[in-house]
């Protein structure tokens, strides 16, 4: 996978918000590459900066309070998205990078029909005529397995169920054949049986179109099911990047291991067994420790973890980790 | 005798329309549910959104009134009990809500909230109240300095601890927890589940645990019931669910849940279609519209829960009894 073309490269992304309490740096030193046709997962708990990362890539954060680091780069093709104007971004959003959001009701406009909202993207980004656009839109609705696509085209979002709305959002996102699809918690609001439908659909479409998927989620099960590689974030930083098998079977960062251990395991029930927990809390934005951000909760903490911030380093093959004492795994 | 006995419980919600607000239809939220919760047991209720699991929980503690059916708590019939008659029983059964923030009063401190419950139910004499509040906060690992803090000053996990402390304040025997950890991150979820497990053992609590997360139910409960479209479709022990589950819907739930092992990634089972509207559920089996194995009679006749093994019941025409083996 690593030899293939890089379609999105994020380098030292740092995003700072101006707040009434002073500047708050929500993510810092986030770097990763997304390859063509790959599904890359970004996992982490609430507040770890995974959504800020995706919104920074899309430049969807409020401009007047957001600043990016001087050496931060988000490279798509030849462009550094962080340096583009909003006008230039409009040509890229929905066209080369598309995004689907967590809450399928709020992401659709309730006063326009499904068809109108699909048409919008095609109107902005293609030269197709009105009838061609309609044909394309209905075809997209068919591709996402929406029953009665022809009829749904003229319906409003409130007439659809949650699963159907998420299908419409996927259709809108994919109608201009983007190189990159960013899916921010696409199945979190859905039931498991509907989640399975949507994950399968995204997987099929990815293999068919070669669109690279950046899947942002807190659900490790979804990652295990769909991703090729995983980026683990903690307190605004990337702590580990690894192929999905390595990550689940031989986690290198103590946080990754703690996260994996805290999920109840299906099938492996031992009655009354306690779940492993992570002591303490994530440090607040204004009280980030100078050393490793996980040090306060880490079972393997040494003195220099508290004193000195670890840098991201290579770890085994195709992996990297931000830890002074990565876990040695025998396998 | 079981602590909680529910027989043929149903709940319909009217849908009103027109300018006169006449009833134009009904939502059948819960239909004909019969179950028992044994003293000291933890019963899990699993189902997808809209299947009626929360409604069922709320009826059992009479936060909602049933349309028909019977509920007995420790042998006392409560399905028709008045507000006044319920009052002494409220001390014995408590409810923990899903959203840890909206179930706390934003204008009261943790201490005030606990004091209100303790005062109302006269759990301890006034002079011991303060000490008891500290004891409760300690029990849920919040620390006594939490007393003077307001809900917005707590994290999500801490708020749910406070909710648990409030439920425990009256020393109940029975607690219904409605999705108590689904709003929490996994590491915090683990903390709250551990806490609930410790308290359950410490006080010998009987619990009913409502969740949409199979892994959590499997980990936490002794028995579970699977709900679909307001009806119970299967009851089974939480040991070896994967080997024992017989109902096609339970199996679909199991197989559409991603497992945390990318090496043994299996294609997720795709259950076609969506849950029918509870306004007019199918006449026969509620699951018939999505079931791959459905036969003619599934359309017309509604299957009842039948015992198919020890502590195992299922409502499906295709499961006749223990003789059918693996479905």
Interface residues (C-beta under 8 A of the other chain):
Chain A: X45 X46 X161 X163 X164 X191 X192 X193 X194 X195 X196 X197 X199 X200 X218 X219 X220 X221 X222 X223 X224 X225 X226 X227 X244 X245 X248 X249 X258 X259 X260 X262 X263 X264 X265 X266 X267 X269 X271 X272 X273 X274 X275 X276 X277 X278 X281
Chain B: X48 X49 X155 X156 X185 X186 X187 X188 X189 X190 X191 X193 X194 X197 X201 X212 X214 X215 X216 X218 X219 X220 X222 X238 X239 X240 X241 X242 X252 X253 X254 X256 X257 X258 X259 X260 X261 X262 X263 X265 X267 X268 X269 X270 X271 X274
